[in-house]
């Protein structure tokens, strides 16, 4: 039961071993664990010793039991908002799927309340291996649908230790015999039971097939749109924005600092008879600084502005520490604007912008196609100044790159700043270009 849980705890620098599992089992036998919320409360007492342990414990618990991965530096709400468990819950209860609206936090709180307080009233947690050992996957389907169980679930079965390939192979054999829709039970592909395959059941680490989930504990979701291929060469849109977002994560900077690991130093020193040699640990800090310049002045850019803004707003919430956005029309003339209205009070000179940290990653969004007289000598110098200051600087262009050669201004600008298509594929190539710049050509000064 939960035999892989200790490893999740150890991965988060928490104590977790067989003794932890035995104490948890005793708590269940005494009736202290009836819901997932009880499970969280009991484990927290068993695992955490100090206030600082609660954060890492929450990360481990949510990842193991709800498949919610909380990334370094990310808030719990942000992790929940992008999780499949929360999306499925939203889809089941609401007509709309909120992403950016203020109400999202209220929904997350409701989701957590339901997960912790109103999940199945679990009396026992059974071993998935024991269930499968007694089960024949080639059993003939002779059951009468009218006699199927639809009652409350008092047990949960943990299939987390069963290899996913084995579960999928057994499911194929079960489906070969299945003739009817099934609810309840622990054998058929159906709903509301403890079978390792189905939906709305109490099976940890199973395979969800259809439905919206039950305890939010499945390892693999069948028929999920996220498994369908996405065309990375199509211009950025809401359909491929999540692909672009995952690619943008590649610009994260990591810095490693070493610090003295006092507990290990003492422990190893005692083992070696009083010879205390310093043991050091690496502390990895992640930092992202993004400077975004958007051409929001003409009709040709209007179809892309909303999607680009949404992409980088999502990026900031998920893993960016610092995002600065400026606006311009066609090209920059001495500077850019801090607001989309581009009013005179929002104008910031190029010299001021170039005083920002040289390690900013700069994304310029624009079609770069304009009348030749608009791209003046001074404007070209402004772009050159920007590119010289920020070595990680790329231009993302929504115009199909097959037509770039037909525009004089595009040809001029792409000689100054590396230009890529505004597609997930183009963003990926741009990020790789930025990372090469980071490794081999950092800015000076």
GIBEL-V54801 format. One line per field, one symbol per residue. phi: phi as a letter, one per 30 degrees, with the letter a starting at -180 (. if undefined). psi: psi as a letter, one per 20 degrees, with the letter a starting at -180 (. if undefined). burial: I if it has 24 or more other ideal C-beta (glycine too) atoms within 12 Angstrom, else O. A space follows every 50 residues. Layout:
phi->???
psi->???
burial->???
This chain:
phi->.hdcdedddddcicdaadddddddddddddidccbdddedddddddcccb edddeeddedddddcbhcccdeicdddddddcdddddddeddcbdccdbc deddddddddedddddcbdeddcbccdddddddcccdcdddbdcedcddb ddcccbcccdddeeddddddddddddcdcbdbbiibcddabibcddbkbh ccbdiccdbiicjbdibddbcdiddddddcddcdeeaddbdddddddddd deccbcccbdcdededdddddcijcccdccbcccccbbbbccccdccbdd cedcddddddedddddddacdbbcbbbabiacbilbcdbddhdddcdbdd ddddddeddecccccadhcadedddddddedddddddddcdcbbcccdde ddcdddcddddddddcbdcbddbedddddddddddddddcaddcj
psi->pkhighhhghhkkqppahhghghgghhghjjioirhgggggghhghhphr hiigghggggghgghjkoooqpiqqggggghjqhgggggghhiqhqoqgi qhihhhhgggghghghhkaqnphqoqphggghhiqoijpqnjqohijqqk aqpiqqpojhipphhgghghhghghhhphrpqqrrjgrobqjbjqipbrk amopkaopoaajrejljqhppqkphiiqqpoiiqqprhhjhhghghghii jpppppqqqpngghggghhghjkjonpppqqpooppppppppppokirhh ihiiggggggghgggghgjphopppqqrogrpniarpiqhilqhijppqh hghiirpijqppopoqijorqhhhmrghghhghggghhgohmpqpopipp ihjhiipghggghihgpppqqmrhghgghgghgghhhhhimqqr.
burial->IIIIIIOIIOOIIIOIOOOIIOOIIOOIOOOOIIIIIIIIIIIIOIIIOO OOIOOIIIIIIIIIIIIIIIIIOIOIIIIIIIIIIIIIIIOOOOOOOOIO OOOIOOIIOOIIOIIIOOIIOIOIIIIIOOIIOOIOIOOOIOOOOOOOIO OOIOIIIIIIIIOOOOIIOIIOIIIOOIOOOIIIIIIIIIIIIIIIIIII IIIIIIIIIOIIIIIIIIIIIIOOOOOOOIOIOOIIIOOIIIIIIIIIII IIIOOOOOOOOOOOOOOOOOOOOOOOOOOOOOOOOOOIIIIIIIIIIOOO IOOIIOIIIOIIOIIIIIIIIOIIIIIIIIIIIOIIIIOIOIOOOOOIOI OOIIOIIIIIIIIIIIIIIIOOOIIOOOIOOIIOIIIOIIIIIIIIIIIO IOOIOOIOIIOIIIOIIIIIIIIIIIIIIIIOIIIOIIOOOOOOO
